[in-house]
Amino acid sequence: MNTEAGSSAGEAGTAGSSAGTSVKTAGLKQVFRPTDCLFPPEEDFGTGIFGEGLPGSVFSSGFAGDKDVIIFSRPFRRLQDKTQIYPGEMNDHYRTRLTHSLEVAHIAELMARLLGADADLTAAIALGHDLGHTPFGHRGERVLHEIMSGRETGLLPEQLPLRYGGFRHNYHGVRLLDFIETHRVGVYGRNLCWQTLEGILKHTKTNGEQYDLSRFIHPERDPSCLFPETDFSVTLEGQIVAAADEIAQRQQDLDDAAKNKETKLSSENIRDQLIRISGKILERHRNDPENERPLLFLRKLHDDLERTKQDRSLFLGDHLIRCLTEYYVSDVCFEAQRRCQEDGELTRQTFVQLRKGCSLSDERGTCVILCRKIADLSAVGKETDDSLKKWISCRISVASDVNIFDERAENVIRQLFRSLYKNPLQLPGYERTRLEMFLKRNAEIYDVEFRNEGVIFGTDGDDDTDETGETVLQSQISLRNSSGAAFRRLTDIMKLRISADEIVIPENVDISVFSDVSYLNSILKMPVSEMKEEERFVRACLENNFALLSVICSYIAGMTDNYAVREFRKFFIPG
């Protein structure tokens, strides 16, 4: 289904132009429907407090409601103390994850207005796109990925190299919003629209690696509603945010690098390099009528930068940011309009099922789904951007203070993970509550029977310390009411130290399989519905192992830089 809007395609090109809703991309705008949420939106509390016939809540619903949820969330506040590239302790003016997210949101909303996209949905995705980031920037993310993908060897005692999928901040951001964060007891996730979650998931590439999306979303959400088969967002708003994220990173990298003495860069150096890059590309495309408009944008950038050599009154760093942002926004918006005029399928009409067992008539909605990438740089824009990225990478990666910070960060995260894995009783109470919730879910695969001899397994509703009997089922265990010895027995099993002295093992299970990594990884890939009893037992034990690792991983990923350092000192530095 090709989608067109208005009689005029319009042109989005120069920054500051008003494309309005006459542009061709306006027909790709997402429109909120209640079925976009996993569950029906809640009724506003206090309906009528402003008078008869007036709304009862000052908070919004739909896409604007998603933006409200993200802005007022704890993960969003924690972004103020998470490193972007350079640690904030070195300079008050370096970007943090929070200021980066705000700049991405501003750029994305500008492009949304030019392209006729939904501004609230665009803002929600932009503000939430980095919620899943770890402390200490991308180095922290890489360490957690190595552990969760089974590539880390030797860090965790006896932990087998099992492939649980790894860790990526975009997937974890979805997990935070759709499962971990809550606003009331017994309810998991914040019931955001699928478009918001899908945009957060697709704002960055996954390098071709496949993840089990069901591990990161609400148990009742169908993974297909986030379109995991595409590596780009299927909404215009999601694609805009992905482009805005790249734009913000490029100008932020340059601006922050100029403030770092180790890079030996100044605003003048950066300007001169931008002039050289743009000049070479303009020369290569001197006779290229197919790229006439993108070359005009690049010529404008080149000439604006040349003029700064004569104007000494400018704050050059700020001016460079403005010039670069204007160039990139102009290029992306024009390219989006051009792609909308190309032949071929642009969108597809599809039914998005957002709940299990829902009926066709009242639980599905028809949505605009993009078949290909629309909001992207032109060929000239990509050539310019690639040259600039290579130059930035060479300058930043060799800075000694950045490398010292990265190594220190890696050591902090590795040692925290190792210590928490060794003794999970160091986890705060709310994380142990989450661990208990995972164990109860895993019991639906196979309800492991724990021996109660010599320890005290408390069960739900028990507030005393009486033993509950010779054995207790995993689904009945309450960590809050269990003794420390019982908790340690439970964690032994979660670490796959399977022993007949601690649990009842099915007769047809040979515990030697728990040292066969190849077999265990094959069990992880097998659908539970096709498993025999002994395979379900093994899978439940593996899921318990994953539960322990993922709770520790989520706890560390949620830390700010300062909190991680404080925890490290508390664990390892006496006094």
N, C-alpha and C positions, 0 to 999 in steps of 0.2 A: 504494500500500500504506500504509494508516494503521497507525501503530505505537503501541501502548499498553503501559504497564508497571505491574503491580500493580493491586490492586483499588481503591486510593484515589488520587485525584489529588493530595492533599496541598495544602499552601499554602507557597510560599516568599515571605516578605514582609519581616518585620523582620529587621534584621541580628542575627546571633547565633542565629536559629532554626535548628533542625536538620531539614532537609528529608529527608536520607537518600536511600535508593534507592526509597522508596515514591512519590516524585513522578513525575508523568507523563513528564517529560523524560528520566527515567532510561532509558527504552526507546530513546532516541536516542544512547546512549553508543557510541562507537567501540570495537571489539574488534580488537586487533592480529592480523594473519595474516602469515606470511612473505611472501606475495605482495604485501603492501603496499609492499615495497621493490622497487627496480628490479632488483637482483640478489639471489640467495639470501643471507641473512645469513651472514657469515663464521663459521667455527668459532672458538671461543675458543682463544686461545693458552694453552698450558700446562694443558690439561685434566687434572684430577686432582691438582693441586698441593696441594689441601687434604685429600687422602685419597681412598680408594676410594669411588666413588659420589657424590662431592660436586662441585659446579661448579668449573670451572677458572679462572674470571675473576671479579674483584670488580665489573666493570662490567656494566651491564644491557644488555638487548637490547630490540627493539621500541620503543614510545613512550618508555620510560625511557632506552633507549639513545640516542635522538635528543637527549634533554635532556642526557645526558652529553657527547655530541659537541659540542653548542653551548656548554656551559659551559666546556669545555676548549679551545675554538677560539681562534685569534688574533684574528679579527674581534670576538669577544665582549670580549676584554681591551681592545681598542682603543676600545671605547665609553666607557671611563673618561675619555678626553680628547677627547670630541666634544660640542660644545655642544648643549644642548636648546633653550633660548631665550636665556638670558643667559649670557655667557661666564664660565667658572669663575674667570678671572683677576680678576674684579670682586668675587667673594664666595665664600668657601669653602663656603657652604651652598646655593648654587644647584644645581639638578639638572643632571646630565650625562645623556647617553644611557644610561649604565650604570645609574645610580640610577633613572632613569625605567623602564628595562626590569625592574628588580627590583621596583619598586612595581606595575607592570602585572601581573607574574607573581603577586604576592601577592594582588591583587584578583581576578585571574582564577581562581586556585586556590580562593579563598573561594567564588566563584560556582559553580565546578565541583562543589564539595562540596554546595552547596545544591541544585543541579539534577541531581545524580547523573551528571555527565559524567566522563570519564577525566581524572584529575588530572595524570598524567604527560604525556599529549598536550597538555593545556592549558598546562602549564608550558613544554614544549618550544617551542610556538608563541610564547608570551609572551616567553620569554627571547631568542628569535631574531628577533622581529618587526622590530627596527630595525637588524639587522646591516648592511644595505645603505646606511645613512645616510652622507652625505658629512661632511667637516669643516665647521664653522661653521653647522650647522643647516640649515634649509630654504633659505636663500639659496644655499648651495653646491649644493644639489640643483637649484635653478632655473637656475643658470648652466650646469651640465652638460646639463640638458635642452634648453636653447636651442641648444647646440652640436650635440648628437646628433640633434636634430630638424630641423637645417638652418635654424633661425630666426636664428642668429647670423651676421651678415654683417660682414666686414672684420677679424675677429679672426685667422683662419687664412689665410695667403697662398695664393691660388689655390684654396682649398677651395670646391667647389660646394655650393649649398644642397640637399643630398640628404636625403631623408626616411628616416633609418634607424630611426625609431621614438621617439627621445628617451631620457630617463633618468628612472626613478622608483626610489626607494629600495626599495620592496617587490619589484619585479622584480629589482633588483640583489642583494637579499638571497637570493632563490632561486638566482640565478646563482652567488653565492659558495658556497652549500652544495651545490649539485647539479653544479657544474662546476669552479670555481676551486680550492676547498679540497681537499686530498688528504692521505692518511696514508701513501702509499707511491708509489714511482716508477712512472710509467706508468699510474696509476689516477687518474681525475679525478672529483671529487665525493665525497661522504661516504655515499652510498647511504641517504639518509633515507627514511622512510615518506612516501607521497604526501600523507597527511593533514597532516603537519607542513609540508611545502612549500606546500600549498594554503592552509593557514591563514595562513602568513607572507605569501603573495601577496595574500590578500584582507583583510588587517587594515585596509587603508585604501582609499579610493576612487581610481579612476584618471581621474576627471573625464570619463568617456565616451570617452577616447582608446583606440584599439586598438593593441596591440603584437603583434609576431610573437614569440609565446612560445617558439618553437623556438630563438631566439637566446639565451635565458636558461637553458636546461635542458640536461641531459646529452643528447648526440646520440642515444642509444638510448631515451630516454624519450618516450613518446607525449604530446604536449601536451594531448590530450583528457583525460588522467587528472587534470589540475588544473582541469577544468571552466571553461575561460576564458569560456564563454558566460554565466556568472552573475557579477554584481558583488558577491555576498555569499558567504561560505564555505558549503560544502555540508555541513559538520560542525557539530554543536553546539559542540564545543570551539573551533573557529575563530571562530564567532560570539561566543562568550564573550570571547575575547581582543580582538576588535574593539571590543566594548562596554567592556571593562576599559581599553583604551588611551584611549578618549575620557574615561572617568571619571578616570583618572590625570592626563591632560592638564589637565582643568578645575581640579582642586584644586591641581595643581602651578603652573599659571599664576598663580593667585591668591596662593599662598604665596610664590612667588619675586618677584612684583610688589610685594608688601608689603616686601620687603627692598631694593628699588631706590628710591633717593631721587628719581630722575627721574620716576617715575610719580606721586609725591606721594600714595601710598596707604598706609594703615595697616591693621592687622587690624580695627580698629574701623570704618574706612570700608567695608571689604569686608563685614563682618558686617551693617552697616546697609543696604548695597545688597542683600544676600541677603534681608534681612527685607522690604525694599520689593518686590523681584521676587516673592517667594513670596506676600506679602500681596495684591498685585494679581491674581495668578492665582487665589488662593483666592476672592477676591471675584467674579471673573468666572465661576467655576464653583460659586457658592454653592448652586445647586439643580441638581446634575448627578449623579443616582444611577448613571449608567453608569460614571462614573469615581470611584466611592466610595473604593475601596482606594488608588489612586494619590494621591487628595486627602488621605487619612489620612497617607500618608507625607510629603507636602508640609507638612501641618499640624504633624506632629511636628518636622520640620526648622525650621519657623518658630518654634514654641514653644521648642525647645531654644536657638535663637539669642537669642530674647527674654530667656531666663533668664540669659544670660551678662552682661547689663547690670547685674545685681545681684551676680554672683559675681566679685569682683575678683581672686580667688586663682588663677584659671585662666590657663594659658598660652594665650591666645586663638587664636593662629595654629594651634597643634597641635589645639585643640578644633574649629576650623573645618574642618580636614582630615577629622577623624573624622566630624563631622556630615554633611558633604557626601558622603563615601564611603559612609556608612551609607544615606543617602537614595538615591543612585544605584543601589547594589547591590540594595536592597529593591525599587526600582521595576522594574529589569530582570528580576529573578528572578520577581516576580509576573507581569509581562507575558509572560514565557516560558511560565509555567504556563497563563495565560489563552489564549494563542494555540494551545497544544496541545489545548485543549478546543473550538476552533472547528471548524465543519464544513469539509469540503474536504480535498483531498489534502495530507498533511503530508510524506511521504517518498515516494521512488520506489525500487524495487528495480532495480539496474543492475549490469552487469558492467563492471568497471574494468580495462582492459587496460594493463598497465604495461611490457610489453616488445614489441619489434617481432617479428612472426612467431610470437607465442606461441599455444599451443593452448588451446582452450576448457576442456579437462578439467583441466589441471594448472597453468595459469599465470594463471588469473583467479579473482577472489574476489568474493563477493556482499557488498555494503556497504550501510550505512544512509546514504542520500543525501537531504539536506533539499531540498525543493522551494521553500521560502520562508523568510523570515527569522523566527527564533524568539526569539533573545536580543537584545532591543532595548528601548529606552525606550518607555513608554506615551505616549499623546497628551499627557497632562499633563506627563510627564517631558520630552518634546521641547520643549514650550512653555517650560518652565523653563530648559532647557539652551540653547535658542536665545537667550533674553533675556540669559542670563549670558555666552554667547559674544560677543554684540555689545558688551556692556559691557567685557569683557576686551580685545577687539580695539582698541577706541577708546583704551583706557588704555595698552596696551603699544606700539602702532604709532607713537605720537607721542613716545616716550621718545628723547631725543637720543643717549644712549650706545648704545642698541640700533641706531639708524640709522647711527651712526659705525662700529660693529662690522660691520654688514652690508655697508656700502660697502667697507670694508677687506677683508673676506672675499671679496667679489666680485672685487676687483682681484687678490688673491693667486691665486685659482683661474684667472682668465682668463689671467694672465701665465704661470703655470706650464704651462697647456695649450698656449699659443702657443709657448713655448720648447721644450717636449718634441716638439711637432709639427714645429717647424723643424729640430730635430736629435734624432731618436729614439735616437741613440747615448748620450744622457744617461740613458736608461732603465736601471734596474738589470738585471743579468744574468738574474734569474728572470723579469722581464717580457719580455725579448727571447726567452727560451726559449718563453714562452707565445705570443708573436707568431709564432715559427717553427712552432709546432703549428697555429695558425690557417692559416698559409700552406699547410701540407701538406694540411689538410682542404679548403681552397679549390681545391687542384689536382685534387680529384675532380670538380669542375665542368668545369674546363679547365686542363690542365697547361701554363702559360705557359712559353715557351722564351726564356731570357735569353741574350744575347750575352756571351761571356766575354772578348772582346777588350779589352785594356788594364786589366782588373781581374782579381781572383782570387776566383771563387766556390768556396768549399769545399763538399764534399759529405759526407754522413753517412759516418763512418768514416775520413775523411781528417784526418790530423794534420800533414801537411806543407803547404807553400805552393806546390806545383806547380799549374800551370793544368790544368783538367780537360778542356779541349777548346774548340772554337769556341763551342759553346752548352752550356747546362746547364738541365735542366728544374726548374721551381719545386719539384716534389715531392722533388728530390734535394738542394736547397740546405740547407747547415748554416750558420747565422749565426755560430756559434762558430768555425768554420773559415774564414770568409770575411774578406777584407780590408775596411778601412774604406771604400775606394772602391767595392767591390762592394755593401756595405751601403747606401751612398748611392744607388747605381743602383737597388737594390731599392726603397728608400723613394721615389725619384722615381716609380716605377710605382705604388706604393701611394698616392701623392698624385694619381694619374691624369694625370701628365705623360707621356702615352703617346708613345713615339718609336720609329721603325723602327731607329734606331741602337742602341737598348738591348734591344729584344725582337724576336722574330720575330712579325710580325702576319699573321694569316690573309689570304689574297688577297681574300676577299669582305668585308673589314672596312674601312670608311672611318673613319679616326681622328677625323674632324671630329665624329662622334657623341658624343665625350667632352666636348663643350661644349654639348650639347643636354640641358639639365636635365630637360625634360619626358620625353624618350625614356629617359633613364637611370632616372628614377623609375618609369617603366612597366616597365622590365626588372626592377627590384627586386620588383615585384608578381607577375611571371610565374613559374609553376611551372617549375623547371629541366627537368623531364621533358618539357615541351612545347617546349623551345627548339631552334633550329637551332644549327649549330656557331658561327656568328658571334655569336649571342646568348649562347651559353655563354661565349665569350671575354670579351664585355663584362661579363657577370655576374660572372665570376671576378675581373676587374679591380676591379669595384665591391666585391666581398666583401673583396678585399685592402685597399681603402681603408677599409672598415668595420673590418677587423681592426686597422689602425693606430689609428684613432680610439678603438675600444673598449678596447684595451690601455691607452692613455693615460688614458681615462676611468676605467677600473677602478683604475688605479694611484693617481690623485688621489682617487677616492672612498674608497679604503681608508686614506688618510692621517688621522692625528689632527690636531687644531687646531695643536698645537705643532710637529709634524713638517712640516706644510704651511708654517708660518711659517719654520722653519729652512731648508727647501728654497728658499723664496723668497729668503731672505737669501743663501744660497749661490750662487744663480743671478744675482742682480741687485745685491747690495751687496758691493763689494770689501772685502778685509781680513778 
